[in-house]
Amino acid sequence: MALAVIAVGVLEGFVPGDFRLFSPWVFSLFLVCFLAVLIIGDPGRIDRQRRWLRITTGTMIGFITVVTAGALVRLTGGIIGHAAWASAGELLAIGGIIWLINVIAFALWFWDLDAGGAAARAAGSHAVPVAFLFPEMTNPDRVPAGWYPQFADYLALSFNTALAFGPTDVSAIRRWAKLMMISESLMSLVLAALCIARAINIL
């Protein structure tokens, strides 16, 4: 998870200033501060169930989401408003970076909200029902004992949702999870359609 957040900070640095809400240095500084608080509060597998850690994690992910949504809105406005682009490759590169940051943002939400959060899953708590049904859950004989989804599993879920515009091998079984997958699919579809159409027009 920490590596994914760091990747978001790095990727944001490649987004042109016209499509950013904050300078990359300010954005990266906020992310580093959030990660420092989380690592100090839980220096391990993020398995300590503390309310303030959940609030901090949710605030960090919300911050990433707002910044990503702002970049998406500005890019969409630029495309619709016929902004000037140096080349089709530049437009596709910017769209691809924003698409990838969006994938990571939704992966973080899925990871943080499913079954009460990462700490609850690590502790084996069943107080909050699962929101996603992974293939490993229906094939327990093919995975190690005590298996539970970790960040890489949610990253794959988010990537597949954004790429296929819908669920693939993982099923959403709670309403909020279905609505989030719909939102990610729609954002990905709009971004891909507009960027590709405008790039073809530039060519």
C-alpha atoms as an extended CHARMM CRD file, in Angstrom:
* protein
*
       203  EXT
         1         1  MET       CA              0.0000000000        0.0000000000        0.0000000000  PROA      1               0.0000000000
         2         2  ALA       CA              2.7940000000        2.4020000000        0.9110000000  PROA      2               0.0000000000
         3         3  LEU       CA              4.5280000000        1.7280000000       -2.4050000000  PROA      3               0.0000000000
         4         4  ALA       CA              1.2730000000        2.4240000000       -4.2470000000  PROA      4               0.0000000000
         5         5  VAL       CA              0.8930000000        5.7710000000       -2.4640000000  PROA      5               0.0000000000
         6         6  ILE       CA              4.5000000000        6.6680000000       -3.3020000000  PROA      6               0.0000000000
         7         7  ALA       CA              3.8150000000        5.7130000000       -6.9340000000  PROA      7               0.0000000000
         8         8  VAL       CA              0.8640000000        8.1220000000       -6.9600000000  PROA      8               0.0000000000
         9         9  GLY       CA              3.1410000000       10.9280000000       -5.7750000000  PROA      9               0.0000000000
        10        10  VAL       CA              5.6830000000       10.1330000000       -8.5040000000  PROA      10              0.0000000000
        11        11  LEU       CA              3.0550000000        9.8570000000      -11.2480000000  PROA      11              0.0000000000
        12        12  GLU       CA              1.4330000000       13.1380000000      -10.2130000000  PROA      12              0.0000000000
        13        13  GLY       CA              4.7480000000       14.8460000000      -10.9650000000  PROA      13              0.0000000000
        14        14  PHE       CA              4.3460000000       13.9400000000      -14.6490000000  PROA      14              0.0000000000
        15        15  VAL       CA              0.9060000000       15.5660000000      -14.9280000000  PROA      15              0.0000000000
        16        16  PRO       CA              1.1980000000       19.0460000000      -16.5280000000  PROA      16              0.0000000000
        17        17  GLY       CA              0.4470000000       22.0110000000      -14.2860000000  PROA      17              0.0000000000
        18        18  ASP       CA             -2.7550000000       22.8720000000      -16.1630000000  PROA      18              0.0000000000
        19        19  PHE       CA             -4.3580000000       19.6680000000      -14.8810000000  PROA      19              0.0000000000
        20        20  ARG       CA             -3.1550000000       19.6710000000      -11.2630000000  PROA      20              0.0000000000
        21        21  LEU       CA             -4.8730000000       21.0520000000       -8.1770000000  PROA      21              0.0000000000
        22        22  PHE       CA             -1.5860000000       21.2980000000       -6.2520000000  PROA      22              0.0000000000
        23        23  SER       CA              2.0760000000       21.4960000000       -7.1570000000  PROA      23              0.0000000000
        24        24  PRO       CA              3.7090000000       18.0400000000       -7.1730000000  PROA      24              0.0000000000
        25        25  TRP       CA              5.8970000000       19.0370000000       -4.2110000000  PROA      25              0.0000000000
        26        26  VAL       CA              2.9320000000       20.0180000000       -2.0570000000  PROA      26              0.0000000000
        27        27  PHE       CA              1.0380000000       16.8750000000       -3.0560000000  PROA      27              0.0000000000
        28        28  SER       CA              4.0220000000       14.6170000000       -2.3490000000  PROA      28              0.0000000000
        29        29  LEU       CA              4.6470000000       16.3380000000        0.9960000000  PROA      29              0.0000000000
        30        30  PHE       CA              1.0750000000       15.6380000000        2.0980000000  PROA      30              0.0000000000
        31        31  LEU       CA              1.3950000000       11.9800000000        1.0860000000  PROA      31              0.0000000000
        32        32  VAL       CA              4.7080000000       11.5840000000        2.9060000000  PROA      32              0.0000000000
        33        33  CYS       CA              3.1950000000       13.1000000000        6.0590000000  PROA      33              0.0000000000
        34        34  PHE       CA              0.1920000000       10.7590000000        5.8850000000  PROA      34              0.0000000000
        35        35  LEU       CA              2.4220000000        7.7200000000        5.3440000000  PROA      35              0.0000000000
        36        36  ALA       CA              4.7350000000        8.7470000000        8.1860000000  PROA      36              0.0000000000
        37        37  VAL       CA              1.7940000000        8.9490000000       10.5870000000  PROA      37              0.0000000000
        38        38  LEU       CA              0.4740000000        5.5550000000        9.4430000000  PROA      38              0.0000000000
        39        39  ILE       CA              3.8530000000        3.8250000000        9.6540000000  PROA      39              0.0000000000
        40        40  ILE       CA              4.6120000000        5.2590000000       13.0950000000  PROA      40              0.0000000000
        41        41  GLY       CA              1.1460000000        4.2650000000       14.3050000000  PROA      41              0.0000000000
        42        42  ASP       CA              1.3800000000        0.7840000000       12.8290000000  PROA      42              0.0000000000
        43        43  PRO       CA              4.9590000000       -0.1820000000       11.8400000000  PROA      43              0.0000000000
        44        44  GLY       CA              4.2750000000       -3.5580000000       10.2960000000  PROA      44              0.0000000000
        45        45  ARG       CA              1.4430000000       -5.2420000000        8.4090000000  PROA      45              0.0000000000
        46        46  ILE       CA             -1.0920000000       -2.4880000000        9.1900000000  PROA      46              0.0000000000
        47        47  ASP       CA             -2.9000000000       -4.8340000000       11.5560000000  PROA      47              0.0000000000
        48        48  ARG       CA             -3.5990000000       -2.5370000000       14.5070000000  PROA      48              0.0000000000
        49        49  GLN       CA             -7.2880000000       -1.7430000000       14.7690000000  PROA      49              0.0000000000
        50        50  ARG       CA             -7.2920000000        1.8500000000       15.9180000000  PROA      50              0.0000000000
        51        51  ARG       CA             -9.9410000000        4.3810000000       14.9570000000  PROA      51              0.0000000000
        52        52  TRP       CA             -7.4970000000        7.2210000000       14.3590000000  PROA      52              0.0000000000
        53        53  LEU       CA             -5.4820000000        5.0550000000       11.9710000000  PROA      53              0.0000000000
        54        54  ARG       CA             -8.6430000000        4.3280000000        9.9580000000  PROA      54              0.0000000000
        55        55  ILE       CA             -9.5100000000        8.0320000000        9.8860000000  PROA      55              0.0000000000
        56        56  THR       CA             -5.9920000000        8.9620000000        8.7730000000  PROA      56              0.0000000000
        57        57  THR       CA             -6.0000000000        6.3050000000        6.0730000000  PROA      57              0.0000000000
        58        58  GLY       CA             -9.4120000000        7.3820000000        4.7970000000  PROA      58              0.0000000000
        59        59  THR       CA             -8.3490000000       11.0330000000        4.7650000000  PROA      59              0.0000000000
        60        60  MET       CA             -5.2330000000       10.1990000000        2.7520000000  PROA      60              0.0000000000
        61        61  ILE       CA             -7.1720000000        8.1700000000        0.2060000000  PROA      61              0.0000000000
        62        62  GLY       CA             -9.8330000000       10.8790000000        0.0070000000  PROA      62              0.0000000000
        63        63  PHE       CA             -7.1040000000       13.4520000000       -0.6770000000  PROA      63              0.0000000000
        64        64  ILE       CA             -5.7100000000       11.3100000000       -3.5060000000  PROA      64              0.0000000000
        65        65  THR       CA             -9.2180000000       10.8440000000       -4.9090000000  PROA      65              0.0000000000
        66        66  VAL       CA            -10.0080000000       14.5760000000       -4.9110000000  PROA      66              0.0000000000
        67        67  VAL       CA             -6.7280000000       15.4120000000       -6.6440000000  PROA      67              0.0000000000
        68        68  THR       CA             -7.2900000000       12.6590000000       -9.2270000000  PROA      68              0.0000000000
        69        69  ALA       CA            -10.8850000000       13.7300000000       -9.8660000000  PROA      69              0.0000000000
        70        70  GLY       CA             -9.7190000000       17.3170000000      -10.3080000000  PROA      70              0.0000000000
        71        71  ALA       CA             -7.1370000000       16.2430000000      -12.8870000000  PROA      71              0.0000000000
        72        72  LEU       CA             -9.7580000000       14.1530000000      -14.6920000000  PROA      72              0.0000000000
        73        73  VAL       CA            -12.2390000000       17.0290000000      -14.8020000000  PROA      73              0.0000000000
        74        74  ARG       CA             -9.6110000000       19.4670000000      -16.0530000000  PROA      74              0.0000000000
        75        75  LEU       CA             -8.3840000000       17.0630000000      -18.7210000000  PROA      75              0.0000000000
        76        76  THR       CA            -11.9530000000       16.3770000000      -19.8550000000  PROA      76              0.0000000000
        77        77  GLY       CA            -12.6180000000       20.1130000000      -20.0150000000  PROA      77              0.0000000000
        78        78  GLY       CA             -9.4640000000       20.6300000000      -22.0410000000  PROA      78              0.0000000000
        79        79  ILE       CA            -10.4060000000       17.9380000000      -24.5230000000  PROA      79              0.0000000000
        80        80  ILE       CA            -13.9780000000       19.1830000000      -24.9320000000  PROA      80              0.0000000000
        81        81  GLY       CA            -12.7770000000       22.7840000000      -25.0840000000  PROA      81              0.0000000000
        82        82  HSD       CA            -10.2920000000       21.9210000000      -27.8570000000  PROA      82              0.0000000000
        83        83  ALA       CA             -7.1760000000       22.7930000000      -25.8670000000  PROA      83              0.0000000000
        84        84  ALA       CA             -3.9380000000       22.7480000000      -27.8350000000  PROA      84              0.0000000000
        85        85  TRP       CA             -1.7940000000       19.6110000000      -27.5960000000  PROA      85              0.0000000000
        86        86  ALA       CA              1.7610000000       19.2550000000      -28.8080000000  PROA      86              0.0000000000
        87        87  SER       CA              0.9890000000       15.7880000000      -30.1450000000  PROA      87              0.0000000000
        88        88  ALA       CA             -1.4110000000       12.8860000000      -29.8530000000  PROA      88              0.0000000000
        89        89  GLY       CA              1.2360000000       11.0560000000      -27.8480000000  PROA      89              0.0000000000
        90        90  GLU       CA              1.3180000000       13.8010000000      -25.2360000000  PROA      90              0.0000000000
        91        91  LEU       CA             -2.4440000000       13.6420000000      -24.7680000000  PROA      91              0.0000000000
        92        92  LEU       CA             -2.4480000000        9.8520000000      -24.5150000000  PROA      92              0.0000000000
        93        93  ALA       CA              0.4330000000        9.9430000000      -22.0210000000  PROA      93              0.0000000000
        94        94  ILE       CA             -1.3880000000       12.4290000000      -19.7730000000  PROA      94              0.0000000000
        95        95  GLY       CA             -4.5950000000       10.4130000000      -20.0120000000  PROA      95              0.0000000000
        96        96  GLY       CA             -2.7190000000        7.2100000000      -19.2310000000  PROA      96              0.0000000000
        97        97  ILE       CA             -1.0920000000        8.7000000000      -16.1210000000  PROA      97              0.0000000000
        98        98  ILE       CA             -4.4110000000        9.9810000000      -14.7800000000  PROA      98              0.0000000000
        99        99  TRP       CA             -6.0350000000        6.6200000000      -15.5810000000  PROA      99              0.0000000000
       100       100  LEU       CA             -3.3070000000        4.7780000000      -13.6560000000  PROA      100             0.0000000000
       101       101  ILE       CA             -3.5660000000        7.1020000000      -10.6310000000  PROA      101             0.0000000000
       102       102  ASN       CA             -7.3350000000        6.5390000000      -10.6640000000  PROA      102             0.0000000000
       103       103  VAL       CA             -6.7900000000        2.7650000000      -10.6580000000  PROA      103             0.0000000000
       104       104  ILE       CA             -4.5510000000        3.0620000000       -7.5930000000  PROA      104             0.0000000000
       105       105  ALA       CA             -7.0290000000        5.3740000000       -5.8420000000  PROA      105             0.0000000000
       106       106  PHE       CA             -9.9050000000        2.9050000000       -6.2380000000  PROA      106             0.0000000000
       107       107  ALA       CA             -7.6390000000        0.0220000000       -5.2040000000  PROA      107             0.0000000000
       108       108  LEU       CA             -6.8810000000        1.9210000000       -2.0030000000  PROA      108             0.0000000000
       109       109  TRP       CA            -10.5960000000        2.4540000000       -1.3360000000  PROA      109             0.0000000000
       110       110  PHE       CA            -11.3970000000       -1.2220000000       -1.9320000000  PROA      110             0.0000000000
       111       111  TRP       CA             -8.4940000000       -2.2580000000        0.3150000000  PROA      111             0.0000000000
       112       112  ASP       CA             -9.5140000000        0.1420000000        3.0950000000  PROA      112             0.0000000000
       113       113  LEU       CA            -13.2650000000       -0.5100000000        3.1190000000  PROA      113             0.0000000000
       114       114  ASP       CA            -13.6710000000       -4.2290000000        2.4380000000  PROA      114             0.0000000000
       115       115  ALA       CA            -14.5810000000       -6.3420000000        5.4970000000  PROA      115             0.0000000000
       116       116  GLY       CA            -13.8470000000       -3.5520000000        7.9550000000  PROA      116             0.0000000000
       117       117  GLY       CA            -10.4060000000       -2.6730000000        6.6440000000  PROA      117             0.0000000000
       118       118  ALA       CA             -6.9330000000       -4.1660000000        6.4130000000  PROA      118             0.0000000000
       119       119  ALA       CA             -6.4470000000       -4.5030000000       10.1740000000  PROA      119             0.0000000000
       120       120  ALA       CA             -9.7570000000       -6.3380000000       10.6290000000  PROA      120             0.0000000000
       121       121  ARG       CA             -8.9360000000       -8.7550000000        7.8050000000  PROA      121             0.0000000000
       122       122  ALA       CA             -5.4570000000       -9.4190000000        9.2250000000  PROA      122             0.0000000000
       123       123  ALA       CA             -6.9860000000      -10.1280000000       12.6370000000  PROA      123             0.0000000000
       124       124  GLY       CA             -9.5540000000      -12.4930000000       11.1290000000  PROA      124             0.0000000000
       125       125  SER       CA            -12.4650000000      -10.3690000000       12.3240000000  PROA      125             0.0000000000
       126       126  HSD       CA            -15.8780000000      -11.0570000000       10.7710000000  PROA      126             0.0000000000
       127       127  ALA       CA            -17.7150000000       -8.1520000000       12.3990000000  PROA      127             0.0000000000
       128       128  VAL       CA            -18.1230000000       -6.4700000000        8.9900000000  PROA      128             0.0000000000
       129       129  PRO       CA            -19.2790000000       -8.6570000000        6.0560000000  PROA      129             0.0000000000
       130       130  VAL       CA            -16.9980000000       -8.9380000000        3.0410000000  PROA      130             0.0000000000
       131       131  ALA       CA            -17.8670000000       -6.7560000000        0.0550000000  PROA      131             0.0000000000
       132       132  PHE       CA            -15.9210000000       -8.6800000000       -2.5920000000  PROA      132             0.0000000000
       133       133  LEU       CA            -15.9000000000      -12.3840000000       -3.3320000000  PROA      133             0.0000000000
       134       134  PHE       CA            -12.4520000000      -13.3970000000       -4.5610000000  PROA      134             0.0000000000
       135       135  PRO       CA            -11.8240000000      -16.7080000000       -6.3930000000  PROA      135             0.0000000000
       136       136  GLU       CA             -9.5600000000      -17.7950000000       -3.5290000000  PROA      136             0.0000000000
       137       137  MET       CA            -12.5490000000      -17.6820000000       -1.1680000000  PROA      137             0.0000000000
       138       138  THR       CA            -14.4070000000      -20.2940000000       -3.1820000000  PROA      138             0.0000000000
       139       139  ASN       CA            -11.2840000000      -22.4350000000       -3.6860000000  PROA      139             0.0000000000
       140       140  PRO       CA             -9.7700000000      -22.6520000000       -0.1700000000  PROA      140             0.0000000000
       141       141  ASP       CA             -7.9280000000      -25.8720000000       -1.0100000000  PROA      141             0.0000000000
       142       142  ARG       CA             -5.7830000000      -23.9980000000       -3.5450000000  PROA      142             0.0000000000
       143       143  VAL       CA             -4.5380000000      -21.2270000000       -1.2300000000  PROA      143             0.0000000000
       144       144  PRO       CA             -2.5900000000      -21.2440000000        2.0620000000  PROA      144             0.0000000000
       145       145  ALA       CA             -4.5600000000      -21.6260000000        5.2750000000  PROA      145             0.0000000000
       146       146  GLY       CA             -5.7810000000      -18.3290000000        6.6550000000  PROA      146             0.0000000000
       147       147  TRP       CA             -5.6530000000      -16.5710000000        3.2640000000  PROA      147             0.0000000000
       148       148  TYR       CA             -7.2400000000      -13.1410000000        3.0840000000  PROA      148             0.0000000000
       149       149  PRO       CA             -7.0850000000      -10.4720000000        0.3530000000  PROA      149             0.0000000000
       150       150  GLN       CA             -4.2380000000       -7.9960000000        0.5690000000  PROA      150             0.0000000000
       151       151  PHE       CA             -3.4710000000       -4.8290000000       -1.3590000000  PROA      151             0.0000000000
       152       152  ALA       CA             -2.1860000000       -6.5810000000       -4.4850000000  PROA      152             0.0000000000
       153       153  ASP       CA             -5.5330000000       -8.3800000000       -4.7930000000  PROA      153             0.0000000000
       154       154  TYR       CA             -7.4350000000       -5.0900000000       -4.6440000000  PROA      154             0.0000000000
       155       155  LEU       CA             -5.0370000000       -3.5090000000       -7.1240000000  PROA      155             0.0000000000
       156       156  ALA       CA             -5.7570000000       -6.3300000000       -9.5800000000  PROA      156             0.0000000000
       157       157  LEU       CA             -9.4970000000       -5.8800000000       -8.9510000000  PROA      157             0.0000000000
       158       158  SER       CA             -9.2810000000       -2.1370000000       -9.6370000000  PROA      158             0.0000000000
       159       159  PHE       CA             -7.0800000000       -2.5800000000      -12.7170000000  PROA      159             0.0000000000
       160       160  ASN       CA             -9.4080000000       -5.1680000000      -14.2490000000  PROA      160             0.0000000000
       161       161  THR       CA            -12.4740000000       -3.0310000000      -13.4910000000  PROA      161             0.0000000000
       162       162  ALA       CA            -10.9250000000        0.0050000000      -15.1840000000  PROA      162             0.0000000000
       163       163  LEU       CA             -9.6340000000       -1.9760000000      -18.1560000000  PROA      163             0.0000000000
       164       164  ALA       CA            -12.6800000000       -4.1750000000      -18.7960000000  PROA      164             0.0000000000
       165       165  PHE       CA            -15.2550000000       -1.5410000000      -17.6950000000  PROA      165             0.0000000000
       166       166  GLY       CA            -16.8210000000       -4.0870000000      -15.3580000000  PROA      166             0.0000000000
       167       167  PRO       CA            -16.1870000000       -7.0200000000      -12.9940000000  PROA      167             0.0000000000
       168       168  THR       CA            -14.0170000000       -9.9340000000      -14.0990000000  PROA      168             0.0000000000
       169       169  ASP       CA            -13.0100000000      -12.6980000000      -11.6690000000  PROA      169             0.0000000000
       170       170  VAL       CA            -14.0150000000      -10.8390000000       -8.4890000000  PROA      170             0.0000000000
       171       171  SER       CA            -17.6910000000      -10.3000000000       -7.6360000000  PROA      171             0.0000000000
       172       172  ALA       CA            -19.0110000000       -7.3130000000       -5.6860000000  PROA      172             0.0000000000
       173       173  ILE       CA            -21.6570000000       -8.5390000000       -3.2320000000  PROA      173             0.0000000000
       174       174  ARG       CA            -22.4430000000       -5.3400000000       -1.3490000000  PROA      174             0.0000000000
       175       175  ARG       CA            -24.1770000000       -2.3030000000       -2.8230000000  PROA      175             0.0000000000
       176       176  TRP       CA            -21.4560000000        0.2280000000       -2.0210000000  PROA      176             0.0000000000
       177       177  ALA       CA            -18.8910000000       -1.9980000000       -3.7200000000  PROA      177             0.0000000000
       178       178  LYS       CA            -21.0750000000       -2.3110000000       -6.8260000000  PROA      178             0.0000000000
       179       179  LEU       CA            -21.5790000000        1.4460000000       -6.9780000000  PROA      179             0.0000000000
       180       180  MET       CA            -17.8430000000        2.0820000000       -6.6290000000  PROA      180             0.0000000000
       181       181  MET       CA            -17.0750000000       -0.3650000000       -9.4290000000  PROA      181             0.0000000000
       182       182  ILE       CA            -19.6770000000        1.3450000000      -11.6170000000  PROA      182             0.0000000000
       183       183  SER       CA            -18.0800000000        4.7230000000      -10.8600000000  PROA      183             0.0000000000
       184       184  GLU       CA            -14.5970000000        3.4800000000      -11.7060000000  PROA      184             0.0000000000
       185       185  SER       CA            -15.7990000000        1.8620000000      -14.9370000000  PROA      185             0.0000000000
       186       186  LEU       CA            -17.5880000000        5.0440000000      -16.0360000000  PROA      186             0.0000000000
       187       187  MET       CA            -14.6030000000        7.2610000000      -15.2600000000  PROA      187             0.0000000000
       188       188  SER       CA            -12.2820000000        4.9180000000      -17.1240000000  PROA      188             0.0000000000
       189       189  LEU       CA            -14.6230000000        4.6950000000      -20.1060000000  PROA      189             0.0000000000
       190       190  VAL       CA            -15.0530000000        8.4640000000      -20.3880000000  PROA      190             0.0000000000
       191       191  LEU       CA            -11.3250000000        9.0840000000      -20.0480000000  PROA      191             0.0000000000
       192       192  ALA       CA            -10.3780000000        6.4300000000      -22.6140000000  PROA      192             0.0000000000
       193       193  ALA       CA            -13.0560000000        7.4340000000      -25.1240000000  PROA      193             0.0000000000
       194       194  LEU       CA            -12.2770000000       11.1540000000      -24.9930000000  PROA      194             0.0000000000
       195       195  CYS       CA             -8.4950000000       10.7630000000      -25.0840000000  PROA      195             0.0000000000
       196       196  ILE       CA             -8.5100000000        8.2780000000      -27.9560000000  PROA      196             0.0000000000
       197       197  ALA       CA            -11.0730000000       10.2560000000      -29.9790000000  PROA      197             0.0000000000
       198       198  ARG       CA             -9.1470000000       13.5330000000      -29.5120000000  PROA      198             0.0000000000
       199       199  ALA       CA             -5.8130000000       11.8430000000      -30.2890000000  PROA      199             0.0000000000
       200       200  ILE       CA             -7.2100000000       10.4850000000      -33.5460000000  PROA      200             0.0000000000
       201       201  ASN       CA             -8.4840000000       13.9660000000      -34.3750000000  PROA      201             0.0000000000
       202       202  ILE       CA             -5.0140000000       15.4110000000      -33.7660000000  PROA      202             0.0000000000
       203       203  LEU       CA             -3.4840000000       12.8530000000      -36.0940000000  PROA      203             0.0000000000
